[in-house]
Amino acid sequence: MSPAPLHPTTRAAHAGLTVDPETRAVVPPIHLATTFERAPDGSYPAGYQYSRSANPNRATLEAALADLEGGDLDDEIACVAFPSGMAAIFAVLQTLAPGDHVVAPRDAYYNVALLLRDHFARWGVGVSFADMTAPHEVAAAMTPATKLVWIETPSNPLLDITDIEKVATVAHSGGALVACDNTWATPLLQRPLTLGADLVVHATTKYLAGHSDVTGGAVIVRGQTDTVERLQTVQRVAGVVPSPLDCWLVARGLRTLAVRMRAHVENALALAHFLDVHPSVERVHYPGLPNDPGHETAAKQMDDFGGMLSFVVRGGEAKARAVANGLQLFTQATSLGGPESLVEHRASVEGPASLAPPGLLRVSVGLEHPDDLIADLSRVLDP
Ligand SMILES: *Cc1c(COP(=O)(O)O)cnc(C)c1O
């Protein structure tokens, strides 16, 4: 009898850990060397030649992320690490050729939409934006040239939930691959490759590193050796590489990811329930609330509902910004996934093309005690 597969929590706790055979150090060293000795027979005995091509800390991180996203799939799972989430996304889009077409979410991460609309249009890659919560709209947006369908779930900043399985079926029937940005959910809460996605993208900057002190990205691919080779060309040949220290820090973050996510989710749920019934709040976007339009799909495809939420303050932009300015435990800053709670007025950050309602505040719920966070919100929201 083969042993039961390990839980994601256990895999994460052991991410990147092997005892160093020389020193017996329990935590791996950081390899800053740029070059590695060649043997008399011309080989590279440890498989490393030059740090742009491959580095031990990068290889460790890539193996750990492939393991976490791959779950118990039997297919070949590859991971290619990048120096930022956007570099990872850029590399995925560079696997396309002139004449290809992408279907992307209407409320995609702002810079993804920007790249597709402005940059890749000049390289002859077409794009259509669709409401990913309606698989028939995805089908309608596809053309014979569609090679990639982009999913982001939960989405930013409206926390829309896309049914990964349904959209993957639509995409595959039209001959397109599916890429899913899994930054907000993390592989602890959602594993898109096991739901039919071909590629998963991460800004490791966020929950995976988890301390607001590393910028990083990664692409994890199920099968699709051509795509993996193209991604590796961008990384190894074009030199879009994360530093050994950054890879080491992300791998360290993975080891506490499970317990951090548990606390992020618990706190987000407490805040969502508090905000949901508050008279100064018009609407809460959080898939963990039973009345949220994405609740049912999220419950089906996620192990839990995540640490991000947004809410619309009654009174529009002026009132929303006054609330953000008045909070003391929430730092007014962009980004997410760190121990500290962050609040952001999205519409003014994104500019005129933003889909965020003027009264919307996005919250990255941190690891503080939820009672303290609720007391802070209560103080500024109460009229
Ligand atoms: C932050 C983020 C990115 C971009 O990652 P960077 O590391 O900032 O380049 C992409 N997608 C989502 C969902 C993000 O939150």
The ligand as a Gaussian input file, in Angstrom:
#p B3LYP/6-31G(d) Opt

LIG

0 1
 C        0.727000      41.968000      -7.049000
 C        0.054000      41.165000      -8.068000
 C        0.656000      40.936000      -9.313000
 C        1.981000      41.547000      -9.707000
 O        3.049000      41.126000      -8.936000
 P        4.376000      42.001000      -8.723000
 O        5.270000      41.149000      -7.905000
 O        3.947000      43.272000      -8.063000
 O        4.951000      42.283000     -10.081000
 C       -0.036000      40.144000     -10.217000
 N       -1.234000      39.608000      -9.929000
 C       -1.847000      39.824000      -8.745000
 C       -3.175000      39.205000      -8.497000
 C       -1.223000      40.605000      -7.772000
 O       -1.845000      40.819000      -6.603000

